[in-house]
Amino acid sequence: MERVAFRMKVFPGCYDEYQKRHDHIWPEMKKELLAHGYRSYSIYLDRETGCLFAYAEINDRKLADEMADTPINRQWWHFMKDVMETNGDESPKSVELSEVFHLE
């Protein structure tokens, strides 16, 4: 199991919509995440800055990375592009974070 974390950003005024969409995440998206080795996945929003902190526990980095090329993931990116910063391919702009401490 590997722990990964990254930062993304929601547009001002879109915080509630971002929350709403995740409250109703598509069942197919959940199924695909699990199939790609995601054991746990959490996203936190800092409402003062619009920054998102995402944390996931994955079984296999290569398998998890393959999630990006699935049709359901591409559809999700398209669905989310109007509420958050994205790249040209509609993927969320994200910065991977380095773990500096972990307590078991």
Residue pairs with C-beta under 8 A, 6 or more apart in sequence:
1 39
1 57
1 58
1 59
2 57
2 58
2 59
2 60
2 61
3 55
3 56
3 57
3 99
3 102
4 55
4 56
4 57
4 58
4 61
4 64
4 96
5 53
5 54
5 55
5 56
5 96
5 97
5 99
6 53
6 54
6 94
6 95
6 96
6 97
7 51
7 52
7 53
7 54
7 94
7 95
7 97
8 51
8 52
8 54
8 84
8 85
8 92
8 93
8 94
9 49
9 50
9 51
9 52
9 84
9 85
9 93
10 18
10 45
10 50
10 51
10 52
10 83
10 84
10 85
11 50
11 83
11 84
11 85
12 50
14 82
14 83
14 84
15 45
15 47
15 50
17 83
18 45
18 52
18 80
18 83
18 84
19 45
21 79
21 80
21 83
22 43
26 72
26 76
28 72
29 72
29 73
29 76
32 67
32 70
32 72
32 73
33 41
33 67
36 58
36 63
36 64
36 66
36 67
36 70
37 58
37 59
37 60
37 63
37 64
38 56
38 57
38 58
38 59
38 64
38 67
39 56
39 57
39 58
39 59
40 55
40 56
40 57
41 54
41 55
41 56
41 57
42 54
42 55
42 56
43 52
43 53
43 54
43 55
44 52
44 53
44 54
44 55
45 51
45 52
46 52
46 53
52 84
53 97
54 94
56 64
58 64
67 73
68 91
74 90
77 86
77 89
77 90
77 91
77 92
78 90
80 86
80 92
81 90
84 92
84 93
85 92
85 93
86 92
86 93
87 93
